[in-house]
Amino acid sequence: MTQHFAIIGAGAGGLCAAKYLTAQGVEVTIFEAGSRIGGLWVYDNDSGMSPAYKSLHINSEAKVSTFIDFPFEDDTPLYPDHKEMSRYFERYAEHFDLTRRVRFNSRVAAIKPTDRAFEVTLESGETYTFDGVIIASGHQSVPRHPPQIESYTGHYLHAHAYRVPAPFADQRVLVIGPGNSGVDIAADICTVTDQTVLSARSPVLIMPRMMFGVPNSRTLLKLERPFLPWKLRVWIRTTLTRMFHGRMEQWGFRTPKTRTHPISHPILISQIAWGRITVKPGIASVDGKTITFNDGSSEAFDAVIAATGYNTAIPFLADDISPVDSETTHVALYNRVAHPRVDGLYFIGFFDVTGGSNIRMMDDQADYIASLITRAVKRPSEDEMLGAIETEREWAISQFPDSPRYGLELDPRRYRKRLALDYQRNGVIHGT
């Protein structure tokens, strides 16, 4: 009897999961809250869940930022923007005959496991029954706000709501957080503001986007061999960055001494050098529009943009089956995809790759999920799954900073080795 799975979300993860399942003869229905394919890459997505701003480009090189069997077109730029990314997903869906399987404007309200089945209820009140569910709703739709900002009386918004720099013309603006979105937004608005300040509470390494005339990933791939310990890899990245940008301290940042998520930007350091952006440490206190930083300095700001990340949230899952730790953003899933207590409930895309492409990792997860669904890979016992989840969580805590930003961090080499071991234990010849 043919299995029928519900997939929640028509972004990168949902489409990839659908492609692998249909290739194995599993029927799928994809429920998409908005009216378009592409998820977070759809600018002004009417689902309300996309954080894409007008100047957004992908951070990793196009060549390595695609699904494994569907490359970009030959004339694609090195770093595609959101329009090129959304077109790419639309072409992928058409190529693998997935578009007709998408139910648009169908926001899921609840998923309830029953005996050997799952009930999926939409906000419209419609309820459908499936053999299983794959959740691909993403983890960048519920903003995490800095607690100090509650007493700020100027114009405040989270980076999720930022779109264009024009509303901030001639204003004094503070951008909180030197992550990918924070440095993008600071570099975007600084040409129109009266002053732009970037607050960096934690150490960060701002790498150049290009090195020696090629994307930095190509240079790092040649130097960061798999057998090298992470301390040596950190030293390589720090040394290379110093060759191009100098020391982080000369620009107002602190150089990280431990393993952190890499940040790269093509013009941020130049904007700082030109005086368009000033870097400050973390926030000590807020009084009206005046913000005091940890170095003792205080400034008044007309607007604050918080690029402070997201809370992992799956609102349509009841608390007793949700794998999310709301405080750490961590998800308690076996090999990041399988619910340890609910057979038939899977997740895709709940990770942040430590170097490399999130999109390419979708292939690994979708292929593995399909193997579990078809029983080519045997599902371990609940105790075995819980033990493996705890082991990986302890390893991550020992490797990455104690911050919600790293709750979903994933080492691609280590992760792929874990999946390979499962294939081998089940006698599956696997070449992806």
C-alpha positions as CSV (number, residue, x, y, z in Angstrom):
1,M,0.0,0.0,0.0
2,T,1.4,3.4,-1.0
3,Q,2.3,5.7,1.9
4,H,1.2,9.3,1.9
5,F,3.1,12.0,3.8
6,A,2.4,15.6,4.6
7,I,5.2,18.0,4.2
8,I,4.9,21.4,6.0
9,G,6.6,24.2,4.0
10,A,7.5,24.7,0.3
11,G,11.0,26.1,0.9
12,A,14.3,24.4,0.3
13,G,13.8,21.6,2.9
14,G,10.2,20.8,1.9
15,L,10.9,20.6,-1.8
16,C,14.0,18.5,-1.3
17,A,12.1,16.1,1.0
18,A,9.3,15.8,-1.5
19,K,11.8,15.0,-4.4
20,Y,13.4,12.2,-2.4
21,L,10.1,10.7,-1.2
22,T,8.4,10.7,-4.5
23,A,11.4,9.0,-6.1
24,Q,10.8,6.2,-3.6
25,G,7.1,5.9,-4.5
26,V,5.8,7.8,-1.5
27,E,3.0,10.2,-2.2
28,V,3.3,13.7,-0.7
29,T,1.1,16.8,-0.2
30,I,3.1,20.0,0.6
31,F,1.2,22.5,2.7
32,E,2.6,26.1,2.1
33,A,1.3,29.0,4.2
34,G,2.0,31.5,1.4
35,S,1.3,31.7,-2.3
36,R,4.8,31.1,-3.6
37,I,7.5,28.5,-3.6
38,G,10.8,29.4,-2.0
39,G,10.3,30.0,1.7
40,L,12.6,32.5,3.3
41,W,14.1,33.4,-0.1
42,V,10.8,35.0,-1.3
43,Y,11.1,38.7,-0.8
44,D,8.0,40.1,1.0
45,N,6.6,36.5,1.1
46,D,2.9,36.7,2.0
47,S,3.4,33.9,4.4
48,G,4.9,36.5,6.7
49,M,7.7,34.2,7.6
50,S,10.5,35.4,5.3
51,P,13.3,37.6,6.7
52,A,14.6,38.5,3.2
53,Y,15.6,42.2,2.7
54,K,16.0,43.8,-0.8
55,S,19.8,43.6,-0.9
56,L,20.0,40.0,0.3
57,H,22.5,37.7,-1.4
58,I,23.5,34.2,-0.5
59,N,26.6,34.0,1.7
60,S,28.1,30.8,0.1
61,E,29.2,30.5,-3.5
62,A,26.5,29.5,-6.0
63,K,28.6,26.4,-7.2
64,V,28.2,24.8,-3.7
65,S,24.9,26.2,-2.7
66,T,22.6,24.0,-4.8
67,F,20.9,20.7,-4.5
68,I,23.3,18.0,-5.6
69,D,21.5,17.0,-8.8
70,F,20.2,20.4,-9.9
71,P,22.9,23.1,-10.5
72,F,22.3,26.8,-11.1
73,E,22.2,28.0,-14.7
74,D,25.6,28.8,-16.3
75,D,25.1,32.6,-16.1
76,T,24.3,32.7,-12.4
77,P,26.5,35.2,-10.4
78,L,29.0,33.9,-7.9
79,Y,26.6,35.0,-5.1
80,P,23.0,35.0,-6.2
81,D,20.4,37.4,-4.7
82,H,17.0,36.5,-3.3
83,K,15.3,36.8,-6.7
84,E,17.7,34.3,-8.3
85,M,17.3,32.0,-5.3
86,S,13.5,32.0,-5.5
87,R,13.6,31.4,-9.2
88,Y,16.0,28.5,-8.6
89,F,13.5,26.8,-6.2
90,E,10.6,27.3,-8.6
91,R,12.6,25.7,-11.4
92,Y,13.6,22.8,-9.1
93,A,9.9,22.2,-8.2
94,E,8.9,22.2,-11.9
95,H,11.8,19.9,-12.9
96,F,10.9,17.2,-10.4
97,D,7.1,17.6,-10.8
98,L,6.5,19.0,-7.3
99,T,4.6,22.2,-8.0
100,R,1.3,20.3,-8.5
101,R,1.7,18.7,-5.1
102,V,1.8,22.1,-3.3
103,R,-1.3,23.4,-1.6
104,F,-0.7,27.1,-1.4
105,N,-2.3,29.5,1.2
106,S,-2.7,26.5,3.5
107,R,-1.3,27.3,6.9
108,V,-1.1,24.4,9.4
109,A,-2.8,24.9,12.7
110,A,-2.2,21.6,14.4
111,I,-0.5,18.2,13.8
112,K,-1.8,15.4,16.0
113,P,-0.4,11.8,16.0
114,T,-3.1,9.1,16.3
115,D,-2.9,5.3,16.1
116,R,-0.7,4.7,13.0
117,A,-1.6,8.0,11.4
118,F,-1.3,11.8,11.7
119,E,-4.1,14.4,11.6
120,V,-3.1,17.6,9.9
121,T,-5.5,20.5,10.6
122,L,-5.3,23.7,8.7
123,E,-6.3,27.2,10.0
124,S,-9.3,27.0,7.6
125,G,-10.5,24.1,9.7
126,E,-9.9,21.4,7.1
127,T,-8.4,18.2,8.5
128,Y,-6.5,15.5,6.6
129,T,-5.0,12.2,7.6
130,F,-1.5,11.0,6.6
131,D,0.8,8.1,7.3
132,G,3.5,10.5,8.4
133,V,4.6,14.1,8.5
134,I,7.8,16.0,7.6
135,I,8.2,19.4,9.1
136,A,10.1,21.9,6.9
137,S,8.7,25.1,8.3
138,G,12.2,26.6,9.0
139,H,13.7,28.2,12.1
140,Q,13.9,31.9,11.1
141,S,10.4,33.2,11.5
142,V,10.1,33.9,15.3
143,P,12.4,36.8,16.2
144,R,14.5,36.7,19.4
145,H,14.6,40.2,20.9
146,P,17.3,41.6,23.2
147,P,15.9,42.0,26.7
148,Q,17.6,45.4,27.4
149,I,15.6,47.0,24.5
150,E,12.3,46.8,26.3
151,S,12.9,50.3,27.8
152,Y,14.0,51.9,24.4
153,T,11.6,54.6,23.3
154,G,12.8,55.2,19.7
155,H,11.8,53.3,16.6
156,Y,12.6,49.6,17.1
157,L,12.4,46.6,14.8
158,H,13.9,43.2,14.5
159,A,16.0,42.3,11.4
160,H,13.2,40.0,10.3
161,A,11.1,43.1,9.5
162,Y,13.9,45.1,7.7
163,R,13.6,45.5,4.0
164,V,15.2,48.7,2.6
165,P,17.4,51.5,4.0
166,A,15.3,54.5,2.9
167,P,13.2,54.8,6.1
168,F,16.4,55.4,8.1
169,A,17.8,58.2,6.0
170,D,19.5,60.9,8.1
171,Q,18.9,59.0,11.3
172,R,21.2,57.8,14.0
173,V,20.8,54.0,13.9
174,L,22.1,51.2,16.1
175,V,22.3,47.7,14.6
176,I,22.6,45.0,17.3
177,G,24.5,41.8,16.4
178,P,27.5,41.1,14.1
179,G,26.0,38.0,12.5
180,N,25.3,37.6,8.7
181,S,22.1,39.7,8.8
182,G,23.6,42.4,11.2
183,V,26.6,43.1,9.0
184,D,24.5,43.1,5.9
185,I,22.0,45.6,7.3
186,A,24.7,47.8,8.8
187,A,26.5,48.0,5.4
188,D,23.2,48.5,3.6
189,I,21.9,51.5,5.7
190,C,25.2,53.3,6.4
191,T,25.2,55.1,3.1
192,V,21.9,56.9,4.0
193,T,22.0,57.4,7.8
194,D,23.5,60.2,9.7
195,Q,25.4,57.6,11.8
196,T,25.4,53.8,11.9
197,V,26.7,52.0,15.0
198,L,27.1,48.2,15.0
199,S,27.0,46.6,18.5
200,A,29.2,43.4,18.8
201,R,28.8,41.8,22.2
202,S,30.7,38.6,21.3
203,P,34.0,38.1,19.5
204,V,33.6,37.7,15.7
205,L,35.9,37.1,12.7
206,I,34.8,39.1,9.7
207,M,36.3,37.3,6.7
208,P,36.6,38.7,3.2
209,R,34.0,37.3,0.8
210,M,36.7,36.9,-1.9
211,M,40.3,35.7,-1.3
212,F,43.0,35.7,-4.0
213,G,40.4,36.4,-6.7
214,V,38.1,33.5,-5.8
215,P,35.4,32.9,-3.2
216,N,36.8,32.3,0.3
217,S,35.3,28.8,0.5
218,R,37.7,27.6,-2.3
219,T,40.7,28.9,-0.4
220,L,39.5,27.3,2.9
221,L,38.7,24.0,1.2
222,K,42.3,23.7,0.1
223,L,43.8,24.6,3.5
224,E,41.4,23.2,6.0
225,R,42.0,19.5,5.5
226,P,39.6,17.1,7.3
227,F,42.4,15.7,9.5
228,L,43.3,19.1,10.9
229,P,42.1,19.8,14.5
230,W,39.8,22.8,14.9
231,K,42.3,24.9,16.8
232,L,44.5,24.8,13.7
233,R,41.5,25.6,11.5
234,V,40.7,28.6,13.6
235,W,44.3,29.8,13.3
236,I,44.2,29.4,9.5
237,R,41.0,31.5,9.3
238,T,42.3,34.1,11.7
239,T,45.7,34.4,9.8
240,L,44.0,34.7,6.4
241,T,41.6,37.3,7.6
242,R,44.5,39.3,9.1
243,M,46.2,39.3,5.7
244,F,43.2,41.0,4.1
245,H,41.5,42.9,7.0
246,G,44.2,43.3,9.7
247,R,43.3,42.6,13.3
248,M,39.7,42.6,14.3
249,E,40.6,44.9,17.3
250,Q,41.6,47.7,15.0
251,W,38.0,47.9,13.7
252,G,36.4,47.7,17.2
253,F,35.7,43.9,17.3
254,R,37.3,41.2,19.3
255,T,39.0,38.2,17.7
256,P,37.5,34.9,18.7
257,K,39.8,32.4,20.3
258,T,37.4,29.4,20.1
259,R,35.3,27.8,17.4
260,T,32.7,30.2,16.1
261,H,30.4,30.5,13.1
262,P,32.2,32.2,10.3
263,I,31.0,35.6,9.0
264,S,32.0,37.1,5.7
265,H,31.2,40.3,4.0
266,P,32.5,42.1,0.9
267,I,32.4,45.7,2.1
268,L,31.8,45.9,5.8
269,I,35.4,46.6,6.8
270,S,35.6,49.3,4.1
271,Q,32.5,51.0,5.4
272,I,34.1,51.0,8.9
273,A,37.4,52.4,7.5
274,W,35.5,55.2,5.7
275,G,33.8,56.2,8.9
276,R,30.3,55.2,7.8
277,I,30.0,52.5,10.6
278,T,31.3,52.7,14.1
279,V,31.7,49.4,16.1
280,K,30.7,49.3,19.8
281,P,30.7,46.5,22.4
282,G,27.6,45.0,23.9
283,I,24.8,47.0,25.5
284,A,25.0,47.7,29.3
285,S,21.7,49.7,29.7
286,V,19.0,51.6,27.9
287,D,17.3,54.8,29.0
288,G,14.7,56.2,26.6
289,K,16.6,56.7,23.3
290,T,20.0,56.7,25.1
291,I,22.0,53.5,25.0
292,T,25.0,52.9,27.2
293,F,27.6,50.3,26.0
294,N,29.9,48.1,28.0
295,D,32.8,50.4,27.4
296,G,31.0,53.1,29.3
297,S,30.1,55.3,26.3
298,S,26.5,56.5,25.7
299,E,24.7,57.7,22.6
300,A,21.2,58.6,21.6
301,F,19.7,56.7,18.6
302,D,16.6,57.4,16.5
303,A,16.2,53.7,15.6
304,V,17.4,50.3,16.7
305,I,17.5,47.2,14.4
306,A,18.1,44.0,16.4
307,A,19.8,41.3,14.3
308,T,19.7,39.0,17.3
309,G,18.6,35.8,15.8
310,Y,15.5,33.6,16.1
311,N,13.7,31.3,18.6
312,T,13.2,27.8,17.2
313,A,9.4,27.4,17.3
314,I,7.0,24.9,15.8
315,P,3.6,26.4,17.0
316,F,1.5,23.7,15.4
317,L,3.0,20.9,17.5
318,A,1.7,20.3,21.1
319,D,4.2,20.8,23.9
320,D,4.3,17.1,24.7
321,I,5.6,16.1,21.3
322,S,7.6,19.2,20.4
323,P,11.4,18.5,20.3
324,V,12.3,22.2,20.7
325,D,14.2,23.5,23.8
326,S,12.9,27.1,23.7
327,E,15.8,28.5,25.8
328,T,18.6,27.1,23.7
329,T,17.0,26.7,20.3
330,H,18.2,23.1,20.3
331,V,16.0,20.4,18.8
332,A,16.1,16.9,20.3
333,L,16.0,14.8,17.2
334,Y,17.9,11.7,16.2
335,N,20.5,12.6,13.6
336,R,18.7,16.0,13.5
337,V,15.7,14.5,11.6
338,A,13.8,11.8,13.5
339,H,11.5,12.3,16.5
340,P,12.7,9.7,19.1
341,R,9.3,9.0,20.5
342,V,6.9,9.5,17.5
343,D,7.6,7.2,14.6
344,G,6.6,8.8,11.3
345,L,7.4,12.4,12.5
346,Y,10.4,13.9,10.8
347,F,12.1,17.3,10.5
348,I,14.4,18.8,7.8
349,G,16.4,22.0,7.8
350,F,16.6,22.6,11.6
351,F,20.3,23.4,11.6
352,D,23.0,26.0,10.8
353,V,26.0,24.5,9.0
354,T,29.4,25.5,10.4
355,G,31.0,26.4,7.1
356,G,29.4,25.2,3.8
357,S,25.9,25.4,2.3
358,N,22.7,24.8,4.2
359,I,21.0,23.9,0.9
360,R,23.4,21.1,0.0
361,M,22.9,19.6,3.5
362,M,19.1,19.3,2.7
363,D,20.0,16.5,0.2
364,D,21.7,14.5,3.0
365,Q,18.8,14.9,5.3
366,A,16.1,14.2,2.7
367,D,17.9,11.1,1.5
368,Y,18.3,9.8,5.0
369,I,14.6,10.5,5.9
370,A,13.5,8.6,2.8
371,S,15.7,5.7,3.9
372,L,14.0,5.7,7.3
373,I,10.5,5.9,5.8
374,T,11.1,3.0,3.4
375,R,12.8,1.1,6.2
376,A,16.0,0.7,4.2
377,V,17.5,2.1,7.4
378,K,16.1,0.5,10.5
379,R,14.8,2.9,13.2
380,P,16.8,2.5,16.4
381,S,15.1,1.9,19.8
382,E,13.9,5.0,21.7
383,D,16.6,4.6,24.3
384,E,19.3,4.3,21.6
385,M,18.0,7.5,19.9
386,L,17.8,9.5,23.1
387,G,21.3,8.4,24.0
388,A,22.6,9.5,20.6
389,I,20.8,12.8,21.0
390,E,22.4,13.4,24.4
391,T,25.9,12.5,23.1
392,E,25.7,14.9,20.2
393,R,24.3,17.6,22.5
394,E,27.2,17.2,24.9
395,W,29.7,17.3,22.0
396,A,28.2,20.5,20.6
397,I,28.3,22.2,24.1
398,S,32.0,21.4,24.3
399,Q,32.7,22.8,20.9
400,F,30.6,26.0,20.4
401,P,29.9,29.1,22.5
402,D,27.2,28.9,25.1
403,S,24.7,31.0,23.2
404,P,21.2,30.4,21.6
405,R,22.9,31.3,18.3
406,Y,24.7,28.0,18.4
407,G,21.8,25.8,19.5
408,L,21.3,24.5,15.9
409,E,25.0,24.5,14.9
410,L,26.0,21.5,12.8
411,D,29.4,20.3,11.7
412,P,28.9,18.9,8.2
413,R,31.8,16.5,8.2
414,R,30.9,14.9,11.6
415,Y,27.2,14.8,10.6
416,R,27.8,13.1,7.3
417,K,30.0,10.5,9.0
418,R,27.1,9.7,11.4
419,L,24.7,9.2,8.6
420,A,27.2,7.0,6.8
421,L,27.5,4.8,9.9
422,D,23.8,4.3,9.9
423,Y,23.8,3.3,6.2
424,Q,26.7,0.9,6.8
425,R,25.0,-0.7,9.9
426,N,22.0,-1.4,7.7
427,G,24.0,-2.7,4.8
428,V,22.9,0.1,2.5
429,I,25.3,1.0,-0.3
430,H,25.1,4.8,-0.4
431,G,27.0,7.1,-2.6
432,T,25.4,10.6,-2.1
